[in-house]
Amino acid sequence: MQVSQDMTGTMPPGGMQGTSTRWRDLLLALAIALFSFGSAWISLEDTALGVSPDEWAHATYVHEIATEGRLIPDYAGSQILPGESRGNYLNHPPLYYSVLGLTGRALGWAVVADYGNYRALSAVMAALGIFLWMLTGRGLGMPTSWLIAIAAATNAIPMVPFLAGSINNDNLAYLGVAIAFYGLVQLRYWPRIAPYIGALGVLTTFLSKATAALFLCLFFVIWALPQLRHASSPLRNRHLLAALAGVALISSAYYLYAIFAYGSPFPNAMALYPPNPPAHPLSFWSFAAEFTRQMMGRLPTITSHASLSPLDGWGVLFWVMLAAPLLAWLLSAYRSRRAPDAWMTNAFMLALATSVLAHVLVVWNSHLNAGVLSGMQPRYYGYALPAIFIFCFLQSRNAAAGKALLATFALAAALLLSVAPSMTTRLQVRAQLAANVEALRYPAATGVTPLDVQLNLNGAQAGYVDSITVSDGTARLRGWAANKADLTPAPGILVLTDGQVVGTARTGKPRLDVAEALGSKPLASSGFQFSIDNLPPGTTPCDIRLLAEQSDGSMAQLSHAGCAPPAP
């Protein structure tokens, strides 16, 4: 294939912009990043800990660093929270867990009680990645309006904000890939500084996620090899070579340590699927067909422990949105192969396709060894967003066909964004979790049950109400309750409002912080979370009273910092 001599591209329209233009680009990228963070925040707020993909396993590694004085997770002996009854099966490199865990240690965050803070930090990583992709798109000459459409389309894919608002190491890998490409594109402007920016992104990726690291390696090989003989090749930049040498040195140091300490560069505390070869394994082509079916079926959904389909009824529009940029690339890949940055675009797409092929081979091998059909998740390729949209439209931005496809793409993205992922996903998340959050109802006046005066109140404090909020006739409560005799979760909770029995609630929510503070592992499930609807007007948080059932039949009281201590 014949390519231009300088494959980082010539100066694009808008490259080396004036100061005001650069500030506009920064403000645009910041606005888009804030919008992306806001989309992630919706999922962050409304999704219980552990619902997002593998979140308990990821959170366990973060907890080990935040509380046990570690720098990397306990790969050899990690037991997944909250029950610590199963070995941790994740074998990802440690950087994400180290960043979150050390931050939590410094700020005093408990993983279970303060999981929202850790999720917010993950959402910041994802938003920063989109921020850098917007600047990278401008550096490549993409018009501002096109980048706005691309950002809208990225956030209209349901899994993107959902995963960004969870504890998951994918988010740091996405940021690492974005940093790497930002540095690569800036080579033409900052030949001395940009190589080290790109190298930081490569190193971040290498120490966060193997799948994203494989993609970067494939891209660099495909992009770089044809340039070796050209005098103007960026590979002759000594700063680039020095930066890559630093990446190789640091990442090799970690992986050599992992091999020495655990016998593998990707250590497992426990195999997710034990060896169990199937009696009748699928052929490779049958497996590839199943791989394609599952990946396409899951692409417009949120696949996790609670599978959601926020785009039900909008599926055709979703596929139109995804098909438009791919068609734009196919129409321009050969015709514009000598244009500035064309080889970077084609190398990106070829590397992505090769990564998918490697994915198929890995999960097929897993099928042959364990007899399962697993590991087929489109979310593994989140690092390619929104880059795939940028590169697909890059060479057709001045062509009539490209503009028409972009208009179709933008319209589909705008329509999808109006229904997902925010409100539709929020409602489905709440519906999925309804069975896990009790909802009590204040009784009608004729059905009031007065407080039984013979209740045995022992006066002991047996828990705490962390928060009570009352809004529009609904109270939401969260806290923990224990049986004082043996420091186990309280068998039940009696709920009273204004001296009237509303009903009973259950413990069972994770409260690792309570278990640690009181030195009792069973209390890791002593938490409760429930709501009370139809409250009378004027009800305040202090009108709601909770009693924890004790093993001797008595009822102990729960206190709340915002209210006076309950009477004995």
GUKOL-822471 format. One record per residue (C-alpha): x, y, z; residue in one letter. Coordinates in steps of 0.25 Angstrom, whole numbers, padded with zeros to 4 digits, always signed. Layout:
BEGIN
XYZa/...
END
This chain:
BEGIN
+0000+0000+0000m/+0005+0014-0004q/+0004+0024+0007v/+0009+0038+0009s/+0022+0041+0014q/+0018+0048+0027d/+0007+0039+0032m/+0004+0047+0044t/-0003+0056+0033g/+0000+0070+0028t/-0006+0082+0036m/-0021+0080+0036p/-0031+0092+0034p/-0031+0098+0047g/-0018+0092+0052g/-0009+0103+0059m/-0021+0111+0062q/-0021+0125+0068g/-0022+0126+0082t/-0037+0129+0082s/-0040+0117+0074t/-0032+0108+0083r/-0040+0113+0095w/-0053+0111+0088r/-0048+0096+0085d/-0044+0095+0100l/-0058+0100+0104l/-0065+0091+0095l/-0058+0079+0099a/-0060+0083+0114l/-0075+0084+0111a/-0076+0071+0105i/-0068+0064+0116a/-0077+0070+0126l/-0089+0065+0119f/-0083+0051+0118s/-0080+0052+0133f/-0095+0056+0135g/-0100+0044+0127s/-0091+0035+0136a/-0096+0041+0148w/-0110+0037+0146i/-0106+0022+0146s/-0097+0025+0157l/-0108+0030+0166e/-0119+0020+0163d/-0111+0007+0162t/-0108-0001+0175a/-0094-0006+0177l/-0091-0019+0170g/-0101-0017+0159v/-0091-0012+0149s/-0083-0023+0142p/-0073-0030+0151d/-0074-0018+0161e/-0073-0026+0174w/-0060-0032+0168a/-0054-0019+0164h/-0058-0012+0177a/-0052-0023+0185t/-0038-0020+0179y/-0040-0005+0182v/-0044-0008+0196h/-0031-0017+0198e/-0023-0005+0195i/-0031+0005+0202a/-0031-0002+0215t/-0020-0012+0216e/-0008-0004+0213g/-0005-0010+0199r/+0000-0004+0186l/-0006-0014+0177i/-0018-0024+0180p/-0016-0037+0187d/-0017-0046+0174y/-0013-0058+0182a/-0023-0058+0193g/-0034-0048+0189s/-0048-0052+0193q/-0060-0044+0187i/-0068-0035+0196l/-0078-0035+0203p/-0078-0049+0207g/-0064-0053+0204e/-0068-0067+0200s/-0062-0067+0186r/-0049-0064+0180g/-0047-0052+0172n/-0046-0056+0157y/-0041-0043+0151l/-0027-0043+0146n/-0026-0029+0141h/-0013-0021+0143p/-0013-0012+0156p/-0013+0003+0152l/-0028+0006+0153y/-0029-0001+0166y/-0016+0006+0172s/-0021+0020+0167v/-0035+0018+0173l/-0030+0010+0186g/-0019+0020+0189l/-0029+0032+0187t/-0039+0025+0196g/-0028+0023+0207r/-0024+0037+0206a/-0039+0042+0207l/-0044+0032+0217g/-0054+0026+0207w/-0060+0012+0211a/-0063+0004+0198v/-0077+0000+0202v/-0082+0012+0209a/-0075+0022+0200d/-0076+0014+0187y/-0082+0027+0180g/-0069+0034+0182n/-0062+0023+0175y/-0072+0023+0164r/-0071+0038+0162a/-0056+0037+0161l/-0057+0026+0150s/-0067+0035+0143a/-0057+0046+0143v/-0047+0037+0136m/-0057+0033+0125a/-0061+0048+0123a/-0046+0052+0122l/-0045+0042+0111g/-0056+0048+0103i/-0050+0062+0106f/-0037+0057+0100l/-0044+0051+0088w/-0051+0064+0085m/-0038+0071+0085l/-0032+0060+0076t/-0043+0061+0066g/-0041+0076+0065r/-0026+0074+0064g/-0029+0065+0052l/-0038+0076+0046g/-0052+0071+0049m/-0062+0082+0049p/-0068+0086+0063t/-0083+0082+0059s/-0078+0068+0055w/-0071+0066+0068l/-0084+0070+0076i/-0092+0059+0068a/-0081+0049+0071i/-0081+0052+0086a/-0097+0051+0085a/-0096+0037+0078a/-0086+0032+0088t/-0094+0036+0100n/-0107+0030+0093a/-0100+0016+0094i/-0107+0011+0107p/-0095+0003+0112m/-0085+0016+0111v/-0091+0024+0122p/-0095+0012+0130f/-0081+0006+0131l/-0075+0020+0133a/-0083+0022+0145g/-0078+0009+0152s/-0066+0003+0158i/-0059-0003+0147n/-0045-0003+0141n/-0050-0001+0127d/-0051+0014+0130n/-0036+0016+0133l/-0033+0008+0120a/-0042+0017+0112y/-0035+0029+0117l/-0021+0023+0114g/-0025+0020+0100v/-0030+0034+0098a/-0017+0040+0104i/-0009+0032+0095a/-0016+0036+0082f/-0016+0051+0087y/-0001+0050+0088g/+0000+0044+0074l/-0008+0054+0067v/+0000+0066+0075q/+0013+0061+0069l/+0012+0070+0058r/+0010+0082+0067y/+0019+0078+0079w/+0030+0068+0074p/+0037+0069+0087r/+0026+0068+0097i/+0015+0060+0090a/+0023+0047+0090p/+0023+0047+0105y/+0008+0050+0106i/+0005+0039+0097g/+0015+0030+0105a/+0007+0033+0117l/-0006+0028+0111g/+0001+0015+0106v/+0007+0012+0120l/-0007+0015+0126t/-0013+0005+0117t/-0003-0005+0118f/-0004-0005+0133l/-0020-0005+0133s/-0026-0014+0123k/-0020-0025+0114a/-0030-0024+0103t/-0028-0009+0101a/-0013-0011+0102a/-0014-0021+0091l/-0021-0012+0082f/-0011-0001+0084l/+0001-0011+0080c/-0007-0015+0068l/-0009-0001+0064f/+0005+0004+0066f/+0011-0008+0058v/+0001-0006+0046i/+0003+0010+0046w/+0018+0010+0048a/+0023-0001+0039l/+0021+0005+0026p/+0028+0018+0031q/+0041+0012+0034l/+0048+0016+0021r/+0043+0030+0020h/+0052+0041+0025a/+0041+0049+0030s/+0035+0038+0038s/+0031+0041+0053p/+0039+0029+0057l/+0052+0036+0055r/+0048+0046+0066n/+0057+0042+0077r/+0047+0047+0088h/+0037+0037+0082l/+0047+0026+0083l/+0051+0030+0097a/+0037+0031+0102a/+0034+0017+0096l/+0046+0012+0103a/+0041+0017+0116g/+0028+0010+0114v/+0035-0003+0111a/+0044-0002+0123l/+0033+0002+0133i/+0022-0008+0128s/+0032-0019+0127s/+0036-0017+0142a/+0022-0019+0146y/+0020-0031+0137y/+0033-0038+0141l/+0029-0036+0156y/+0015-0042+0153a/+0022-0054+0147i/+0032-0056+0158f/+0021-0054+0169a/+0009-0061+0163y/+0015-0070+0152g/+0007-0062+0141s/+0007-0047+0136p/-0008-0048+0138f/-0010-0055+0152p/-0024-0060+0156n/-0028-0063+0170a/-0039-0072+0164m/-0042-0077+0150a/-0056-0072+0146l/-0059-0085+0139y/-0052-0098+0143p/-0047-0107+0132p/-0059-0116+0127n/-0057-0119+0112p/-0070-0120+0105p/-0074-0134+0099a/-0078-0127+0086h/-0071-0114+0085p/-0075-0104+0074l/-0067-0103+0061s/-0059-0090+0060f/-0069-0085+0049w/-0081-0089+0058s/-0075-0082+0070f/-0072-0070+0061a/-0086-0069+0057a/-0091-0070+0071e/-0081-0059+0075f/-0086-0050+0065t/-0100-0052+0069r/-0098-0050+0084q/-0089-0037+0082m/-0099-0031+0072m/-0111-0035+0082g/-0104-0028+0094r/-0099-0016+0087l/-0112-0007+0089p/-0114-0013+0103t/-0108-0011+0117i/-0103-0025+0120t/-0099-0027+0134s/-0105-0035+0146h/-0118-0027+0143a/-0119-0027+0128s/-0127-0015+0123l/-0132-0011+0109s/-0134+0004+0109p/-0135+0005+0094l/-0146-0005+0092d/-0155+0000+0080g/-0143+0009+0075w/-0134-0003+0071g/-0135+0001+0056v/-0131+0015+0059l/-0119+0010+0067f/-0114+0002+0056w/-0115+0013+0046v/-0107+0022+0055m/-0096+0011+0056l/-0096+0008+0041a/-0095+0022+0036a/-0080+0024+0040p/-0076+0010+0036l/-0082+0013+0022l/-0075+0026+0022a/-0061+0019+0024w/-0064+0009+0014l/-0067+0019+0004l/-0054+0027+0007s/-0044+0017+0011a/-0038+0014-0003y/-0041+0027-0010r/-0035+0035+0001s/-0023+0026+0004r/-0013+0037+0001r/-0020+0048+0009a/-0014+0053+0021p/-0017+0044+0033d/-0023+0034+0024a/-0013+0023+0028w/-0016+0026+0043m/-0030+0024+0041t/-0028+0011+0033n/-0018+0006+0043a/-0028+0009+0054f/-0039+0001+0047m/-0030-0011+0044l/-0025-0011+0058a/-0039-0012+0063l/-0043-0023+0054a/-0031-0031+0058t/-0034-0029+0072s/-0048-0035+0070v/-0042-0047+0063l/-0033-0049+0075a/-0045-0048+0084h/-0052-0059+0076v/-0040-0068+0077l/-0038-0066+0092v/-0053-0068+0096v/-0053-0080+0086w/-0042-0086+0093n/-0049-0084+0106s/-0061-0091+0100h/-0052-0103+0097l/-0046-0103+0111n/-0058-0100+0120a/-0070-0103+0111g/-0076-0089+0113v/-0080-0078+0103l/-0075-0066+0111s/-0067-0053+0109g/-0076-0048+0098m/-0078-0033+0103q/-0077-0021+0093p/-0073-0013+0105r/-0059-0018+0104y/-0057-0009+0092y/-0062+0004+0099g/-0048+0009+0097y/-0051+0011+0082a/-0062+0021+0086l/-0063+0032+0081p/-0051+0030+0073a/-0057+0020+0063i/-0067+0031+0059f/-0056+0041+0058i/-0048+0033+0049f/-0059+0027+0041c/-0064+0041+0037f/-0050+0048+0036l/-0047+0045+0021q/-0062+0048+0017s/-0064+0061+0024r/-0063+0070+0011n/-0070+0060+0002a/-0085+0061-0001a/-0088+0046+0003a/-0080+0048+0016g/-0088+0060+0020k/-0101+0053+0017a/-0097+0041+0025l/-0093+0050+0036l/-0107+0057+0036a/-0113+0043+0037t/-0104+0040+0048f/-0106+0052+0056a/-0122+0052+0055l/-0122+0037+0059a/-0113+0041+0071a/-0121+0052+0075a/-0134+0044+0075l/-0127+0033+0083l/-0121+0042+0093l/-0135+0048+0096s/-0140+0034+0101v/-0127+0028+0106a/-0119+0026+0114p/-0124+0036+0124s/-0139+0034+0128m/-0141+0021+0121t/-0129+0014+0127t/-0132+0021+0141r/-0147+0015+0141l/-0142+0001+0137q/-0131+0001+0147v/-0141+0005+0158r/-0150-0006+0153a/-0139-0016+0153q/-0135-0013+0167l/-0150-0012+0173a/-0149-0026+0178a/-0137-0022+0186n/-0142-0009+0192v/-0154-0011+0201e/-0165-0001+0199a/-0175+0001+0211l/-0187+0009+0211r/-0193+0018+0222y/-0206+0012+0226p/-0219+0019+0224a/-0226+0025+0236a/-0236+0014+0238t/-0225+0003+0238g/-0215+0009+0248v/-0209-0001+0257t/-0205+0006+0270p/-0191+0003+0276l/-0193-0009+0285d/-0190-0004+0299v/-0185-0018+0303q/-0173-0017+0293l/-0160-0020+0301n/-0151-0008+0298l/-0138-0011+0304n/-0132+0002+0302g/-0119-0002+0296a/-0114+0004+0283q/-0113-0007+0272a/-0111+0001+0260g/-0111+0014+0253y/-0120+0021+0242v/-0110+0028+0233d/-0120+0036+0225s/-0134+0039+0225i/-0140+0048+0214t/-0154+0052+0212v/-0159+0058+0199s/-0173+0058+0193d/-0179+0049+0203g/-0168+0038+0202t/-0157+0035+0212a/-0144+0028+0208r/-0136+0022+0219l/-0123+0015+0219r/-0114+0010+0231g/-0111-0003+0238w/-0116-0011+0250a/-0110-0022+0258a/-0114-0033+0268n/-0105-0028+0280k/-0104-0042+0286a/-0095-0048+0275d/-0092-0036+0266l/-0100-0042+0254t/-0110-0035+0246p/-0123-0032+0253a/-0134-0042+0249p/-0144-0031+0245g/-0147-0016+0247i/-0160-0010+0252l/-0164+0003+0246v/-0172+0013+0253l/-0177+0027+0248t/-0183+0036+0258d/-0185+0025+0268g/-0192+0016+0258q/-0186+0003+0253v/-0184+0004+0238v/-0178-0010+0236g/-0165-0017+0236t/-0152-0016+0228a/-0141-0025+0226r/-0126-0025+0227t/-0117-0031+0216g/-0110-0019+0210k/-0095-0019+0209p/-0089-0011+0221r/-0074-0015+0221l/-0071-0003+0229d/-0079-0007+0240v/-0073-0021+0240a/-0059-0015+0241e/-0063-0005+0252a/-0069-0016+0261l/-0060-0027+0257g/-0071-0036+0252s/-0071-0042+0238k/-0086-0045+0239p/-0089-0031+0240l/-0085-0029+0226a/-0099-0031+0222s/-0106-0023+0233s/-0110-0011+0224g/-0124-0007+0221f/-0130+0002+0210q/-0145+0004+0208f/-0155+0015+0206s/-0169+0019+0212i/-0179+0024+0203d/-0192+0032+0205n/-0187+0039+0217l/-0197+0050+0223p/-0193+0064+0220p/-0183+0071+0229g/-0176+0058+0233t/-0162+0060+0237t/-0150+0050+0237p/-0151+0051+0253c/-0165+0045+0252d/-0160+0032+0247i/-0155+0022+0257r/-0148+0009+0255l/-0146-0003+0265l/-0137-0014+0263a/-0142-0028+0266e/-0133-0036+0276q/-0130-0051+0278s/-0137-0050+0292d/-0149-0044+0287g/-0147-0030+0291s/-0146-0018+0282m/-0134-0009+0282a/-0134+0005+0277q/-0127+0011+0265l/-0122+0026+0266s/-0121+0036+0256h/-0111+0048+0257a/-0121+0058+0252g/-0132+0055+0263c/-0132+0054+0278a/-0128+0041+0284p/-0140+0032+0284p/-0146+0030+0298a/-0143+0017+0305p/
END
